[in-house]
Amino acid sequence: MPKGQGAKGTKVTLKVAKKAIRMTPDGRRRLTLSNMGITIFPKCLLKLTNVDELDLSRNLIQKLPDNIGNFSALRWLDLHSNKLESVPESIGNLVGLTHLNLSNNRLICGGLPSTLGLLSSLKSLNLGMNQLDDLPPTMMALDNLQELGLFDNLFINLPEFVRSLRNLTKVNIRRNPLSCVQWDDEGVQKEKEDVFLVHECSLCRTCLKRCKEQRESLRRGRGGGGGDMFEEKKIRTYQGLMVPNSVAAVNQDEWRIRKVEHKSIK
């Protein structure tokens, strides 16, 4: 297949790329070249520096150009389902990038540059379905990151800095060999729930209601028969708790209630 040519015989030239640009409802210039059988990143695209969104997903691209950072106006970049093994350091120049999807590639930890930590505007980063077992520690500077996808990788431990990302509302770590996995007496992995870390504001009304019902049931079970005492007690939330099934908040409220009762008895 000729360089830059798609599966249907469409050669990705600058003229073709310009015709593929569309305006999004919010007024951004979006270039979509998805699922075209592209094997080599079309260098002509680097001339379209005014493109806001670029979709090259579901192709066969193995390498990004070293000057990928020249897309100075880029806000949204989708490269999922290619054959990428690494990302150029110049990606750190895309300081206006808010969404980056690198899922379903062949990335390893050494293929992620430290310059990812320079993407200060990044809100969503998808690194799922790769071969990652760690992340560049410079990513702790991604203060605006809200969603992080790490599913289907090789993580044994979640990087500590992930817990310190103050605006992070959702982390997907499904299907990783995390060290917290439990085993039965015969050495067989026990069934466990898929793990998501979310804030209540990210849940739909139905899911939020279900979570509150389960949490209330847990509290009544820990009350030692004192279900009525907790019935109308509002559950407090404590900023910084990263695990959805943590009972830290429950224990705090129980302790305070019991302390008040103890003082009243005296």
N, C-alpha and C positions, 0 to 999 in steps of 0.2 A: 504494500500500500504506500503510495507516494507521501512524502512529508506533508503534514497539515491537511491530508485528505480524509474525509469522513467515509463511513461505511457505505453510504449511498452514492459515492463518487463526487460529493460536493467538496471542492477545494476551498479551504478556509483562507481566503485572501482578505486584504484590507477592505475591499469593496463588499465582499460577502458579509464580513463582520459588521460593517456600518449598517447594512440593510437589516441585520438581525437585532439591532438595538431598538428597544421599546421603552416607552415612558411608563413608569409604575403609577398607581393611583396617587401616591404621595409626591409625584413629580421628580422621581429619580430616573436616571438613564441606566437601563438594565440590558446587559448583553448575555444572551443565553445560547450556549453552544454545547448543550448536554446531549449525551448518547449519540455521538456522531462518529465514533470509532477513531478519534484523534489519538495518535501515538506520540507525537512530539508537539510541545507547546508552540502554537503559531506565533512567531516573533513579531508578526505584523500587529498583533494586539497591543503591543507595548506603545504603539503610536496613539492609541485611544486613551490618552491620559485623563480625559474628562468623563470616563465611564464611572458611575457610582457603584454598580453591582455587576459582578461577573460570575457566571455559572458555567463551569467546565466539568461538571460532575458526570459520572458514568461513562468515562472514556478510558483510554489505555495509556495515559500519560505517566511516564516513569521519572521525569525530572522537570523541575521548574527552572526557568532562566535565573541566573544570578542577579539580574537587575529587575526582579519581580517587584521590588520596592519602588519602581518608577511610577506605579499606578497611584499617584499622590492623592487622587480624589476618591479612591476606592473606600467604600463603607461596608461592603458585603461581599464575601468571597466563598464560593462553594466549590470544593475540589473532591467531594466524597466519591468513593467507588472508582478510584484510579489505581495506579501501581507505584505510587510515590514511596520512596525509601528514606527520603530526607527532605528538609525544607531549607531554602537558602537563608543566610543571615540577613540579607537585605529586606526580608519580610518585616523586620523591625522598623522599617521606614514608613510603613503603612499606619501611621499613628492615628488616623481617623477611622480605622477599621472597627466596626462594632460587632460583626458576626463573621466567624471563621469556622468552616466545616471541613475537617480533614479526615473524617471517619472512613472506614473500609478501605484502607490503603495498606502499606507494608512498613509503616514507620516503627522504628525502634527508638529507645531513649536517646542514643547518640545522634539520631537524625533530627532531633528537635533543637534548634539553636537557642542560645541564651537570650537572643534578641527578642524572643517572644514576650519577655517581660517588659518590653518597651511599648507594647500595644495598649497604652493606657486607656483607650476608649472602648476596649473590647468588653462586650456584655455577654456574648454567647460563644463558647468554644467547644466544638465537638471533636474529640479524639478517639471515639469508640471504634472497635473492630480493627485494632492495629496489633502491634507486638510490644507494647510499652510496659515497662516495669517500674518506671520512675519518671519524674518530670523535672525540667530545669528549675532549680531553686529561685531563679530570677523571676519566676511567675508569681512569686509572692507580692510583686508590685502591681498586680492587676486588680486594683482597688474597685474598679467598676464592673468586674465580672459577676454576672448573676446566675448563669447556667453553665455547667461543666459536665461534658459527657466523657466518661472513662470506661464504659461498658465493653465487655469482650476483649480484655487485654490480659496482661500477665502480672498485675499488681498483687503482691503479697501483703504490702502495707500501704495505706493511703498516705501520701506525702503530708507531713505535719503542717506545712504552711497552708494547705487547703482549708484548715479549720480557722485560720486567721483572716481569710478573705471576707471582709466585713459586709459586702453587699451580695454575697453568694446566697441564692435562694433554693437552688436545686442542683444536686449532684447525682449522676447515674453511675453506679459502680457495679451493676449487675454482671454476673458471670466472670468474676475474677477469682483467682485462687487466694483470697484473703486469708490471713493467718487466723481470723476469728471463726473460720469454718469449723463446725463441730463434727466429730467422728463417733460412731458407735463402738461397741466392744469388739466387733469383728473387723474394724478398720474400714467400714463403709461410710461414705459421706452421708450425713443425715440430711433430710429434706429441710430446706430453710426458705423463708420468704425472700422475694426479690427486695433489694434495699434501695430506697430513694430517700434523700434528705431534702425536705421541703419546708418552707414556712407556711403557716396557715393561710396567708393571703394568696398563695399560689394554688390552693385547692378549690375545686368547684363546690357548690353548696352541698351536694349529696355526699361527696367524699369527706368534707369537713364534718358533717353531721355524724357520719359513720365513725370517724376517728374520735370525736368527742364522746360518743356512746361507749366505744371500747375503752377509752381512758377512764370514763366514769365507772365502768364495770370493774376495772382494775383497782380503782381507789376504794370501792365498796368492799372488794375482796380483801384488801389489806387493812381494812378498818377493824377487823376482829369482831364483827357483828355490829359495828357502829355505822351501818349504812345510812340510817336516817340523819346522822350528824353531818354526813358529807353530801346529802341529797341536793341541797340548794347552794352549797358552797361553790363559788366561782373558781375555776381552775386557773391558776396564775401561770404565765409563761415567763421564762427567764432567757433573756438574750444570750446567745452563745452556745446553747444546747444544740448539738449537731445530730444526735441520734433520735429518731422519731419515737422509739419505744422506751426512751429513758424515763425513769420514775423519779428523777431528782426533784422535779417540781412537786410531785405527789408527796414525797417525804418531807419537803420543806413545809408544805401546808399542814400535814399531819402533825409535825413537830410543834408548829406554832399554836395549833388548836389545843393540843395536849398541854402545852405550857400554860396557856390561859386557864384551862380547867384545873391544873395543878395549883395555880395561884388562888383560884376561887375556893378550892377546898380548904386551903390553909386559912 
